[in-house]
């Protein structure tokens, strides 16, 4: 298929964004339901300690997503860039290598989680009252870790083949299974934390197997056995383009650990205790994941369009795509910002009952911690944009602005002066700073001559 014949290079950009972004958003929303649904049922059945336990285990989520994005986004971007350049003979190796590496790394990490479960939970900041709940949940989730990686990562490979609807079906099927089994296992069988974890794993297994079946019959190229054998050069190319997303998620994992430890430590020094801040953080994070599902889904929908057209030197189509994506992200974040600021108590109440102090701290937490939520769309879209057009160094730098460059230092320093509330102030300042840096670097990129409508360069 030539560059001119490929719909990614010829169809209206707005139409392509709808076709790719909507299924991606639905897929991300469904994927986020794994954690939200667990939190909902656990909160209803167990209460504050159960909510705190899921938050302690949460660092495993960005870890699995990081591996999935490293090889999923990296493989998809490498594939689409190669197809845009007309290198169909090379493109299949990026898909095959990415698929194999997801299984290898996923299995290794899952085994490590089983072996070092207790010390990992201690490192994640689990208080004594929460440890038993967290241990049960983590040991079962570790069994499904490789399937979680494959389900999330293969979805990007499927999308790069021009099948966003099937990618959505993968996630939707797994999530529906998770929701149904959560209710059955927790309330029907009374399995508590174990039931929630088992429901999640079963849903992930089904999604992963659907992805494996699709990749085996890829449409645009044939993925033969040779393509699945890891090759150093191809793996490095894939990891290079997926590094920004990988580091962003790993930074989220690191910060989740530091945040849990900080909430537990400073919470114990306050009137709220060490469990209430952990539980509230978990709830607010799950709610925020729903908003981020829209933003990341938009970004993922842009990926094949931007990668292909940049490879085909159709730069004005690239600019149109990213500008439309940013506009849609801005609208979404403003809507969620208003919901969080106006109805924090109602959001917390969705996840079960709690003490007066529980709700008091929850309202304060959400209103301060997410005060700049309306800027959240900028960093993930802009950093991913640079990676998808083959500029991973800038993508990596921008992906680290929020979690590592700004938030980590502020999270360690500001609470020393303001205690528990300093954690909230640190996040607010971070969001504003990260937004400004990403806007500036994106503005510099858009001033390059190739993005001008009358550009006549090679």
VEXDREN-2710 file (C-alpha; in Angstrom, 1 decimal):
% VEXDREN-2710
k/r/px/py/pz
1/UNK/0.0/0.0/0.0
2/UNK/1.6/3.3/-1.1
3/UNK/1.7/6.5/1.0
4/UNK/-0.8/8.2/-1.2
5/UNK/-3.3/5.3/-1.0
6/UNK/-3.2/4.9/2.8
7/UNK/-6.2/6.7/4.4
8/UNK/-4.0/8.0/7.2
9/UNK/-2.4/10.3/4.5
10/UNK/-5.5/11.2/2.5
11/UNK/-8.7/11.3/4.6
12/UNK/-9.7/14.5/6.4
13/UNK/-7.8/14.7/9.7
14/UNK/-10.9/15.5/11.7
15/UNK/-12.5/12.4/10.4
16/UNK/-9.5/10.3/11.2
17/UNK/-9.2/11.7/14.8
18/UNK/-12.8/10.7/15.4
19/UNK/-12.3/7.2/14.0
20/UNK/-9.1/6.6/16.1
21/UNK/-9.7/8.7/19.2
22/UNK/-13.2/7.7/20.1
23/UNK/-12.4/3.9/20.3
24/UNK/-9.2/4.8/22.1
25/UNK/-11.1/6.9/24.7
26/UNK/-13.6/4.1/25.2
27/UNK/-10.8/1.6/25.6
28/UNK/-9.0/3.8/28.1
29/UNK/-12.2/4.4/30.0
30/UNK/-12.9/0.7/30.1
31/UNK/-9.4/0.0/31.2
32/UNK/-9.6/2.6/34.0
33/UNK/-12.8/0.8/35.2
34/UNK/-10.7/-2.1/36.4
35/UNK/-9.4/0.0/39.2
36/UNK/-12.5/2.2/39.7
37/UNK/-14.8/-0.8/40.0
38/UNK/-12.5/-2.6/42.4
39/UNK/-12.3/0.5/44.5
40/UNK/-16.1/0.9/44.4
41/UNK/-16.9/-2.7/45.4
42/UNK/-14.1/-2.9/48.0
43/UNK/-15.2/0.4/49.5
44/UNK/-18.8/-0.8/49.8
45/UNK/-17.9/-4.2/51.2
46/UNK/-14.8/-3.5/53.4
47/UNK/-14.6/0.3/53.9
48/UNK/-11.7/2.6/54.6
49/UNK/-9.0/-0.1/55.1
50/UNK/-10.0/-1.8/51.8
51/UNK/-9.8/1.5/50.0
52/UNK/-6.4/2.2/51.6
53/UNK/-5.1/-1.3/50.6
54/UNK/-6.0/-0.8/46.9
55/UNK/-4.1/2.5/47.0
56/UNK/-1.1/0.8/48.5
57/UNK/-1.0/-1.8/45.7
58/UNK/-1.7/0.9/43.0
59/UNK/2.0/1.4/42.0
60/UNK/1.8/-1.9/40.2
61/UNK/-0.7/-0.3/37.8
62/UNK/1.6/2.4/36.3
63/UNK/4.4/-0.2/36.3
64/UNK/2.3/-2.6/34.1
65/UNK/1.1/0.3/31.9
66/UNK/4.7/1.6/31.6
67/UNK/5.9/-1.7/30.1
68/UNK/2.8/-1.8/27.9
69/UNK/3.5/1.7/26.6
70/UNK/7.2/1.1/26.2
71/UNK/6.6/-1.7/23.7
72/UNK/3.0/-0.9/22.6
73/UNK/3.4/2.8/21.8
74/UNK/7.0/2.3/20.7
75/UNK/6.1/-0.6/18.5
76/UNK/3.1/1.2/17.0
77/UNK/5.0/4.4/16.4
78/UNK/7.9/2.5/14.8
79/UNK/5.4/0.5/12.6
80/UNK/3.5/3.6/11.4
81/UNK/6.6/5.6/10.7
82/UNK/8.0/2.7/8.7
83/UNK/4.7/2.4/6.8
84/UNK/4.6/6.1/6.1
85/UNK/8.1/5.9/4.6
86/UNK/7.0/2.9/2.5
87/UNK/9.2/0.4/4.4
88/UNK/6.6/-2.3/4.7
89/UNK/9.3/-5.0/4.7
90/UNK/10.7/-3.6/8.0
91/UNK/7.4/-2.7/9.7
92/UNK/6.5/-6.3/10.6
93/UNK/9.5/-6.7/12.8
94/UNK/8.5/-3.8/15.0
95/UNK/5.1/-5.4/15.7
96/UNK/6.6/-8.9/16.3
97/UNK/9.5/-7.7/18.6
98/UNK/7.1/-5.5/20.6
99/UNK/4.7/-8.4/21.1
100/UNK/7.4/-10.8/22.3
101/UNK/9.0/-8.3/24.7
102/UNK/5.8/-7.6/26.5
103/UNK/5.4/-11.2/27.4
104/UNK/9.0/-11.6/28.6
105/UNK/9.1/-8.5/30.8
106/UNK/5.5/-9.0/32.1
107/UNK/6.3/-12.5/33.3
108/UNK/9.6/-11.5/34.9
109/UNK/7.9/-8.6/36.9
110/UNK/5.0/-10.8/37.9
111/UNK/7.3/-13.4/39.4
112/UNK/9.3/-10.8/41.2
113/UNK/6.0/-9.4/42.7
114/UNK/5.1/-12.9/44.1
115/UNK/8.6/-13.5/45.6
116/UNK/9.0/-10.1/47.2
117/UNK/5.4/-9.3/48.0
118/UNK/5.8/-8.3/51.6
119/UNK/8.9/-6.1/51.3
120/UNK/7.4/-4.4/48.3
121/UNK/4.2/-3.6/50.2
122/UNK/6.3/-2.2/53.0
123/UNK/8.3/-0.1/50.5
124/UNK/5.0/1.1/49.0
125/UNK/4.0/2.5/52.4
126/UNK/1.4/0.0/53.7
127/UNK/0.5/0.6/57.4
128/UNK/0.1/-2.4/59.7
129/UNK/-3.7/-2.1/59.7
130/UNK/-3.7/-2.4/55.9
131/UNK/-1.0/-5.0/55.3
132/UNK/-3.2/-8.1/55.3
133/UNK/-5.7/-6.7/52.9
134/UNK/-3.0/-5.5/50.6
135/UNK/-1.1/-8.8/50.6
136/UNK/-4.1/-10.8/49.5
137/UNK/-4.9/-8.3/46.7
138/UNK/-1.3/-8.0/45.4
139/UNK/-0.5/-11.8/45.3
140/UNK/-3.5/-12.5/43.1
141/UNK/-2.9/-9.4/40.9
142/UNK/0.7/-10.5/40.4
143/UNK/-0.5/-13.7/38.7
144/UNK/-2.3/-11.6/36.1
145/UNK/0.5/-9.0/35.6
146/UNK/1.8/-10.4/32.3
147/UNK/-1.7/-10.5/30.9
148/UNK/-2.3/-6.9/32.1
149/UNK/0.8/-5.8/30.2
150/UNK/-0.2/-7.7/27.0
151/UNK/-3.8/-6.6/27.1
152/UNK/-2.8/-2.9/27.4
153/UNK/0.2/-3.1/25.0
154/UNK/-1.3/-5.2/22.2
155/UNK/-4.2/-2.7/22.0
156/UNK/-1.7/-0.1/20.6
157/UNK/-0.4/-2.6/18.1
158/UNK/-3.9/-3.4/17.0
159/UNK/-4.7/0.3/16.6
160/UNK/-1.6/0.9/14.5
161/UNK/-3.1/-1.7/12.0
162/UNK/-6.1/0.5/11.5
163/UNK/-8.4/-1.4/13.8
164/UNK/-9.3/0.9/16.7
165/UNK/-12.7/-0.7/17.1
166/UNK/-11.2/-4.1/17.9
167/UNK/-8.8/-2.5/20.3
168/UNK/-11.8/-1.0/22.1
169/UNK/-13.5/-4.4/22.1
170/UNK/-10.5/-6.0/23.8
171/UNK/-10.7/-3.6/26.7
172/UNK/-14.5/-3.5/26.8
173/UNK/-14.8/-7.3/27.0
174/UNK/-12.3/-7.6/29.9
175/UNK/-13.9/-4.7/31.8
176/UNK/-17.4/-6.2/31.6
177/UNK/-16.1/-9.5/32.8
178/UNK/-14.4/-7.7/35.7
179/UNK/-17.5/-5.8/36.7
180/UNK/-19.7/-8.9/36.6
181/UNK/-17.3/-11.1/38.5
182/UNK/-16.5/-8.3/41.1
183/UNK/-20.1/-8.3/42.1
184/UNK/-20.4/-12.0/42.1
185/UNK/-17.1/-12.8/43.9
186/UNK/-17.3/-10.0/46.5
187/UNK/-21.0/-9.9/47.4
188/UNK/-22.2/-13.3/46.1
189/UNK/-19.3/-15.5/47.3
190/UNK/-18.0/-13.1/50.1
191/UNK/-14.4/-13.3/48.9
192/UNK/-13.6/-9.7/49.7
193/UNK/-10.1/-8.5/48.5
194/UNK/-9.4/-11.9/46.9
195/UNK/-12.6/-11.7/44.9
196/UNK/-11.8/-8.3/43.6
197/UNK/-8.3/-9.3/42.5
198/UNK/-9.5/-12.6/40.9
199/UNK/-12.2/-10.7/38.9
200/UNK/-9.6/-8.3/37.6
201/UNK/-7.1/-11.0/36.6
202/UNK/-9.8/-13.0/34.7
203/UNK/-10.8/-9.9/32.7
204/UNK/-7.2/-9.2/31.8
205/UNK/-6.6/-12.8/30.6
206/UNK/-9.5/-12.6/28.2
207/UNK/-8.4/-9.2/26.8
208/UNK/-4.9/-10.4/26.4
209/UNK/-5.9/-13.5/24.5
210/UNK/-8.1/-11.4/22.1
211/UNK/-5.0/-9.2/21.3
212/UNK/-2.8/-12.3/20.7
213/UNK/-5.4/-13.7/18.3
214/UNK/-5.6/-10.4/16.3
215/UNK/-1.9/-9.8/16.0
216/UNK/-1.5/-13.4/14.6
217/UNK/-3.7/-12.2/11.6
218/UNK/-2.5/-8.6/11.2
219/UNK/-4.1/-6.9/8.1
220/UNK/-1.5/-4.5/6.7
221/UNK/1.5/-6.8/7.0
222/UNK/2.1/-10.5/7.7
223/UNK/3.7/-11.2/11.0
224/UNK/5.7/-14.4/10.5
225/UNK/7.6/-16.3/13.1
226/UNK/10.9/-14.6/12.3
227/UNK/9.4/-11.2/13.2
228/UNK/8.7/-12.4/16.8
229/UNK/12.4/-13.2/17.5
230/UNK/13.8/-10.2/19.5
231/UNK/16.4/-8.2/17.6
232/UNK/18.6/-5.8/19.4
233/UNK/18.4/-3.0/16.8
234/UNK/14.6/-3.3/16.4
235/UNK/14.0/-3.4/20.2
236/UNK/16.1/-0.4/20.8
237/UNK/14.2/1.5/18.1
238/UNK/10.9/0.5/19.7
239/UNK/12.1/1.4/23.2
240/UNK/13.5/4.7/22.0
241/UNK/10.1/5.8/20.7
242/UNK/8.2/4.4/23.7
243/UNK/10.6/5.7/26.3
244/UNK/8.7/9.0/27.0
245/UNK/5.5/7.1/27.8
246/UNK/7.4/4.5/29.8
247/UNK/9.3/7.0/31.9
248/UNK/6.1/9.0/32.5
249/UNK/4.4/5.9/33.9
250/UNK/7.5/4.8/35.9
251/UNK/7.6/8.3/37.4
252/UNK/4.0/7.9/38.3
253/UNK/4.8/4.7/40.1
254/UNK/7.7/6.3/41.9
255/UNK/5.6/9.2/43.0
256/UNK/2.7/6.9/44.0
257/UNK/5.1/5.2/46.4
258/UNK/6.5/8.5/47.7
259/UNK/3.0/10.0/48.0
260/UNK/1.8/7.0/49.9
261/UNK/4.7/7.2/52.3
262/UNK/4.2/10.9/52.8
263/UNK/0.5/10.6/53.3
264/UNK/1.0/7.9/55.9
265/UNK/3.8/9.8/57.7
266/UNK/2.2/13.2/57.8
267/UNK/-1.3/11.8/58.3
268/UNK/-0.1/10.0/61.4
269/UNK/1.1/13.4/62.7
270/UNK/-2.3/15.0/62.1
271/UNK/-5.8/14.4/63.5
272/UNK/-6.7/12.3/60.5
273/UNK/-4.4/9.3/61.2
274/UNK/-2.4/7.3/58.6
275/UNK/-5.2/5.4/56.9
276/UNK/-7.7/8.2/56.0
277/UNK/-5.2/10.1/53.8
278/UNK/-4.3/6.9/52.0
279/UNK/-7.9/6.0/51.4
280/UNK/-8.9/9.5/50.1
281/UNK/-5.9/9.6/47.8
282/UNK/-6.9/6.2/46.3
283/UNK/-10.4/7.4/45.7
284/UNK/-9.5/10.7/44.1
285/UNK/-6.8/9.1/42.0
286/UNK/-9.4/6.6/40.6
287/UNK/-11.8/9.4/39.8
288/UNK/-9.0/11.4/38.1
289/UNK/-8.1/8.3/36.0
290/UNK/-11.5/8.6/34.3
291/UNK/-10.6/12.1/33.1
292/UNK/-7.1/11.0/32.1
293/UNK/-8.7/8.2/30.1
294/UNK/-10.2/10.8/27.8
295/UNK/-7.0/12.7/27.5
296/UNK/-4.7/9.7/26.9
297/UNK/-7.3/8.2/24.5
298/UNK/-7.1/11.4/22.5
299/UNK/-3.4/11.3/22.5
300/UNK/-3.4/7.6/21.4
301/UNK/-5.9/8.4/18.7
302/UNK/-3.5/11.0/17.4
303/UNK/-0.5/8.7/17.3
304/UNK/-1.0/6.7/14.1
305/UNK/-2.1/9.9/12.3
306/UNK/0.8/12.0/13.4
307/UNK/3.4/9.2/12.9
308/UNK/2.3/8.3/9.4
309/UNK/2.0/11.9/8.1
310/UNK/5.2/13.0/9.6
311/UNK/7.0/10.0/8.0
312/UNK/5.2/11.0/4.7
313/UNK/6.3/14.6/5.2
314/UNK/2.7/15.9/5.3
315/UNK/3.5/18.3/8.1
316/UNK/0.3/20.5/7.9
317/UNK/-1.8/17.4/8.5
318/UNK/0.4/16.7/11.6
319/UNK/-0.2/20.2/12.9
320/UNK/-3.9/20.1/12.3
321/UNK/-4.1/16.8/14.1
322/UNK/-2.3/17.9/17.2
323/UNK/-4.1/21.2/17.5
324/UNK/-7.5/19.5/17.3
325/UNK/-6.4/17.0/19.9
326/UNK/-5.3/19.8/22.3
327/UNK/-8.6/21.7/21.8
328/UNK/-10.6/18.6/22.7
329/UNK/-8.4/17.8/25.7
330/UNK/-8.9/21.4/27.0
331/UNK/-12.7/21.0/26.9
332/UNK/-12.6/17.7/28.7
333/UNK/-10.4/18.8/31.5
334/UNK/-12.4/22.0/32.2
335/UNK/-15.6/19.9/32.6
336/UNK/-13.9/17.5/35.0
337/UNK/-12.3/20.4/36.9
338/UNK/-15.8/21.8/37.6
339/UNK/-17.1/18.5/38.7
340/UNK/-14.2/17.9/41.1
341/UNK/-14.3/21.4/42.6
342/UNK/-18.1/21.6/42.9
343/UNK/-19.0/18.1/44.1
344/UNK/-16.0/16.6/46.0
345/UNK/-18.1/15.1/48.8
346/UNK/-20.5/13.4/46.4
347/UNK/-17.5/11.8/44.6
348/UNK/-16.1/10.4/47.9
349/UNK/-19.5/9.1/49.0
350/UNK/-19.7/6.9/45.8
351/UNK/-17.0/4.7/47.3
352/UNK/-18.6/3.9/50.7
353/UNK/-19.2/5.4/54.1
354/UNK/-16.6/6.9/56.4
355/UNK/-16.2/9.1/59.5
356/UNK/-16.7/12.8/59.6
357/UNK/-12.9/13.3/59.5
358/UNK/-12.8/11.1/56.4
359/UNK/-15.2/13.3/54.4
360/UNK/-13.7/16.5/55.8
361/UNK/-10.2/15.6/54.7
362/UNK/-11.5/14.3/51.4
363/UNK/-13.1/17.5/50.4
364/UNK/-10.1/19.6/51.3
365/UNK/-7.8/17.1/49.5
366/UNK/-9.7/17.2/46.2
367/UNK/-10.2/20.9/46.1
368/UNK/-6.6/21.8/46.7
369/UNK/-4.8/18.9/45.1
370/UNK/-6.7/19.3/41.8
371/UNK/-7.0/23.0/41.6
372/UNK/-5.2/23.2/38.3
373/UNK/-6.8/20.1/36.8
374/UNK/-7.9/22.1/33.8
375/UNK/-4.3/22.1/32.6
376/UNK/-3.9/18.3/32.8
377/UNK/-4.4/17.7/29.0
378/UNK/-1.3/19.6/27.9
379/UNK/1.6/17.5/29.2
380/UNK/0.4/14.0/28.1
381/UNK/-0.6/15.1/24.6
382/UNK/2.4/17.3/23.9
383/UNK/5.0/14.8/25.3
384/UNK/3.4/11.9/23.4
385/UNK/3.3/14.1/20.2
386/UNK/7.0/14.5/20.2
387/UNK/7.6/10.8/20.6
388/UNK/5.2/9.9/17.8
389/UNK/7.0/12.1/15.3
390/UNK/10.3/10.5/16.1
391/UNK/11.7/13.0/18.6
392/UNK/11.9/10.8/21.7
393/UNK/14.4/13.0/23.7
394/UNK/12.0/15.9/23.8
395/UNK/9.2/13.5/24.5
396/UNK/11.1/12.0/27.4
397/UNK/12.0/15.4/28.9
398/UNK/8.4/16.7/28.7
399/UNK/7.0/13.4/30.1
400/UNK/9.1/13.9/33.2
401/UNK/8.3/17.5/33.8
402/UNK/5.3/16.8/36.1
403/UNK/6.2/13.7/38.0
404/UNK/10.0/14.0/38.4
405/UNK/11.4/17.4/37.6
406/UNK/8.8/19.4/39.6
407/UNK/6.6/17.2/41.8
408/UNK/9.1/14.9/43.4
409/UNK/11.3/17.7/44.8
410/UNK/8.2/19.7/45.9
411/UNK/6.6/16.7/47.5
412/UNK/9.8/16.1/49.6
413/UNK/10.3/19.8/50.6
414/UNK/6.9/21.6/50.9
415/UNK/5.4/19.2/53.5
416/UNK/8.3/20.0/55.8
417/UNK/6.9/23.4/56.2
418/UNK/3.1/22.8/55.8
419/UNK/2.7/19.2/57.0
420/UNK/0.0/17.1/55.4
421/UNK/-1.5/20.1/53.5
422/UNK/2.0/20.7/51.9
423/UNK/1.4/17.5/49.9
424/UNK/-1.6/19.2/48.3
425/UNK/0.1/22.5/47.7
426/UNK/3.0/20.6/46.0
427/UNK/0.7/19.0/43.4
428/UNK/-1.0/22.3/42.6
429/UNK/2.3/24.1/42.0
430/UNK/3.5/21.1/39.9
431/UNK/0.6/21.1/37.5
432/UNK/0.9/24.8/36.7
433/UNK/4.7/24.6/36.2
434/UNK/4.5/21.5/34.0
435/UNK/1.8/23.0/31.8
436/UNK/3.8/26.2/31.2
437/UNK/7.0/24.3/30.2
438/UNK/5.1/22.0/27.8
439/UNK/3.3/24.9/26.2
440/UNK/6.5/26.7/25.6
441/UNK/8.3/23.7/23.9
442/UNK/5.2/22.9/21.8
443/UNK/5.1/26.6/20.7
444/UNK/8.8/26.3/19.6
445/UNK/8.1/23.2/17.6
446/UNK/5.1/24.7/15.8
447/UNK/7.3/27.6/14.7
448/UNK/9.4/25.3/12.6
449/UNK/9.0/26.2/8.8
450/UNK/7.7/22.7/7.8
451/UNK/4.5/23.3/9.6
452/UNK/3.6/26.3/7.6
453/UNK/0.9/25.8/4.9
454/UNK/3.1/27.1/2.1
455/UNK/6.2/25.1/3.1
456/UNK/7.9/23.8/0.0
457/UNK/10.9/21.9/1.5
458/UNK/12.0/18.4/0.8
END
